[in-house]
Structure formats: C-alpha cells, structure tokens
Amino acid sequence: MATGEEALEFDIIRAGLIRALKANLLNEHVSISVIYNAGRNKNSIEEWLDKNKPSTLHREDGYDWIYVQRSDEEEEQEEDDTEEESDDSDDDDDSDDDSDADELQETWEKWIASGQHVSREKIFELAKEYECTYGKWMLFVSTGGKGDYLWSLIAKGIVNGRTLSTHAKISATEETEYCESSRHVICMYNKNFLDRDQMLESERTIRSLGIKGTLLYKPDIYTHLGVYTNNPWLLNPVIYTSNFDILKNQSIIEETTDFHKGY
C-alpha cells in the first residue's frame, strides 16, 4: 500500500505526464475530443457532465469539441479547417456526413471552374445527389455557468431521447488576445436538411428542453464545400433562423436569403 508521500509523488508525476502529453499534441496539431456515448459510457450523463464542463476544457490545452451521442450508431465526425471566430455561422468547424466527400468536392470545383452561376439551389442539388444532407441547429452561448447549464440541458435531452437529434457537440473554451471571456457554439444535428418537417421537428424538440436563445440552421454541405460567410458568391450558409417569442411562448422561424453586394 502506497504511503502518503508515494501517493503525492505519483500525483505529481501523473500531472507532469498529462502536461507533457498535451504539449506534444499541440505541437503535432492533434486535438482532443471528449465523447459521451449513451451505449458505452459507464458513468451517468450527470456524472460525465460534472467532470467535463465546457468552461473547464480549453483549446490551449488541446481540446476541441465535447460530444454527446444517444446510441451506438456510427456517426462519422469529419473535421474541417478551423474558422475565424468573427463569423457567427462559421464557428461550427465540422461536418457530420458520410457522403463521398472527394467526388462532391470534385464536382463542386468543376462547377466553379465552368463559370456557371452559383446559387443556394445548386448547393441543395449537390446535397441531394451526393447524400450530403445533415444539418444542424446552432446555439451560441457564453462560457461559464450559463453556457455549462444550457449545454447540460441539451446533452441530457439527447441522451434521454427527448430530442429528434441523436447527437450534439459544443466547442471547447478559447480565450482570445482581445478578451479573456469566450463563447461556445453548440451544434445539434438532424439527418436531412432538405426535409422541412424534420428540420422544424428538430427545432421544436430543442425548444422543449427550455432553450430560448436564437438558433441558426446550417446544412453541413456548406462546410464540406468551404462556403463560409465571406464567400465570393455571396451565399448565406445559414438558411433558417429561430427566435423565441417569450410573450407568445412560441418560435418564430424565418428562412434567410443570400447576401447582396454591400451587405
């Protein structure tokens, strides 16, 4: 049985190894994901959330995303290039589709090179053709107690089967040189953004958890194709917005339009 001094020494060595591992991962540009799968994790979702609060997991320590998933169904998590924090619709930094990304990208590049008009309709056409139909409602929250709380509502709702979405994620904390505070983006997915009824039902079940903040809806195909807010075709990657009217106790969902010159 270890003595008190031996236990302390072990803790010090362990902490040093963890710091070294994190430093090595950062140097190698490898990120750490924290995942809760309801079919695999032994801990309850409440215990897991208490140990993995988003406000305590920092990008500077190598963490990128914190995931929750309701079942053992395989959901590919393909990570795209990190986006600048200044664009609200670009902070999701991800795609959750199992489509043929290479063929999709090749078709997209050929279309761009042809000089033909690029439109929302064309994006949707490609999504249908290559079965790249995942979409997500995004919620931006401040870091700290409020952000941790809202994430816990969503995570428990997904694990307990109260949402149409079977998986969601939240970004780790990232402090900037201009501000010590930070924010997170929470992404809640559904399988087919082209199915309006499914998109609406996903939003409704999210609201049923007590989420009142503004929600933005973005199809994953925009991320696959590298189409973000500041794009040369003036496409708006966010295709729906949802604002909750507290007085009427209902959501106001509006379809967006693409940008125009001078926006």
N, C-alpha and C positions, 0 to 999 in steps of 0.2 A: 504494500500500500504506500502510495507516494506521500511524502511529508509535505508540510505547508510550503517550505522553500522550494522543493522539487516541483510542486504544482504551479507555483508562481513562475519558476524558470520556464516551465513548459508553456504557460500562457504567453510569456514574453517572446519565446521562440516562435510560437504559432502566429502571434501578431506580426512578427517580423517577416515570416514567410508569406503571409497574406499580402503585406505591403509590397514585398518583392514581386509576387505574382501579378498584382495589379499594375505595378510599374512596367513589368515585362510585357503585359498585354497591351498597355497603352503604347509602348514603343513599337510593338508589332502591329498596331492598329486593329487589335482584336477586341470586340466588345462583349460585355457580359449581359446576358438576358436572364431575368428571373421569371420562372414559369410555375403557375399553379394549374394542374390538370386534375379535375374532379375525380377522374377514374384512376389516378395513380398516386397522388399525394396522400400521405398518411395523416397529416395534420388537417384539422378542420379549416375551412376558409377563414374563420375568425382568427384562429391562431396564426395562420400564414400572413394575413393582412397586418396583424400587430407586429410581426417580425420584419415585414417588408414594406414599410410605409414609403411612398414615393418621395416624400420630403427628406428621407434619410439616405436615399440611394442617388449618388452624384455621378454625372458623366465624367467628371475629372478623375473619378476612381475606376473608370472603365465600364460603368453600367450604361445601357442604352434604353431598353424597354422592359416593362414589367407586364407579364401576360396572365390572363385567366382564360381557361377553356373548360367547357362544360363536360365534354366527353372525350373518349379516346380516339375519335375520328381524326384521321390525319389531316392537318391543315398546314400546307406549306407556308413558311414565313420567309419570303424573299425580300431582302433589304436593298433599297436603292440608295443612291448617293444622298448624303445629308444636305438638307436645305437650309437656307438662311432663316433665322428666327423672325425676320421682319415681315415675312409673308404669312398671314394667318392661315391660308389654305394650304400651305406647303410644309407645315410642321409635322405632318404625319409620317414622312420619311419611310414609306413602306408600301408593300403590295402583298396581298394575301391570295393571289390567284394561282391556279395550277395550269394555266394556259401555256401554249407553245410560245414563250417569250421571244425566242430568236426569229421565228417566222413572222410574228407580229411586228417586231422591230424592223425587219427587212422590208415588209410590205409598206410600213409607215415611211421609211426612208425613201423608197421608190416613189411614193405618192408626193412627198415633199419635193424630190428632185424633178418631178414632172412639171412642177409649177402650177398644178391644179389647185383650185380653191380648197382651203382647209376650213372645216366647219364642225360644229357640235354633232351634226347629223352624220358626218363621216366618221367621227370618233365612235359614235354609237354603232355604226355599221361594222366597224372593225371589231368592236367588243363582242358583237353577236357572232361574227364569223369565226373568231378565234376563241370563243367561250371565255372571254376575259370579263366576267360580269359582276365580280364582287364590288360592293360599295360600302361606304362607312359613314355613319353619323359621327361628327367630331365635336367635342366639347372642350373649350379652353378654360382651365382653372388655375388659380394662383397656388403657389407652393405653400406648404404649411398645413395647419389644422383643417382648413376648409377644403383644400384640394384632397387631402388624405381621406376626409369624410365622404366627399362626393364619389371618389374612386371606390371606397368600400361599399357604398350603396349599389353601384353598378356591378362590381365584382361579385357581390353576394347574390344580386339579382340574376346574373348569368349562371352562376353555379347552381342556384336553386331552381332554375328553369322558369324564371318569371319574365324572361325576355325572348324575343324572336331570335336575337343574336346569340350564337353559341360561343363566341369568343370576343375578347376585347383586350386592349392594352393601353398603357399610359407611359409617357416618356419620363425618363429619369430627370432629376433636378439638374439644371445647368445655370450657373451664375455667369453673368457677363461682366466685362470690364467697366461697363457704364452703370450697372445696377446690381446690388447684392441680392435683390429679390429675383424670383424666377417664376415661370409658369409651366404648366404641363398641358399636353394635348392628350385627350382620351379618345380612342378610336373604337367604335362599336360596329361590327360588320354584319352584313347580310349578303346572301348569295347572288342576288340578281337585281342590279340597279335598274334594269330595263323593265322590271315588273313594278309598276307604280303602287299597286296594292301592297306588295311585300315591303316596299320602302316605307309606306305610311304605317303599316303594322309595326315595323321595327321602331319607328319614332314613338308610336303610341305606347309600346311596352317599356321603352326607356323612360317616358314621362311618368308612367305608372309607379316608378321607383321613387318619385319625388324630385326628379331633376327639372329645374325651372329655367336654367340658363339657355342662352342662344345656342342652337345646334346648326352645324353646317354639314351638308351632304356632298360627298365627293366620290365619284367612281374611281376604282383603282387603276383603270386603264390610263388615266391621265398621268399617273406616276410612272407606269410602265413605259409610256412614250416620252417621258421627260417634259411633259407640258405642265408648267407651273404658272403662277400668277403673272410674272413678267415674261410673257412669251410673244414672239413676233406675229402670231396670228390673232392676237387679242382674244383668245379663248378664255373663258372663265371656268376653272376646274371645279368650282363649287356650283352645283346645278340646282340645289334647293337650300332654303334657309327655314329654320323653325324658331319662332319666338313665342314664348308662353305668355298669354294674357291672364294675369292673376285675377283680375276682376271678373272675367268671363269664365275662368277656370278651363281654358282650352288653348290649344296650339293654333298658331297662325302660320301655315306653311305656304311658302311662295316659291315659284320657280324663278330662277335667275335668268339673266340674259348675258350674252357675251359682252366683252368690253368694246369700247369705241375709242377712236383716236382722241387723245387728250384727257382720258379718264384719270 
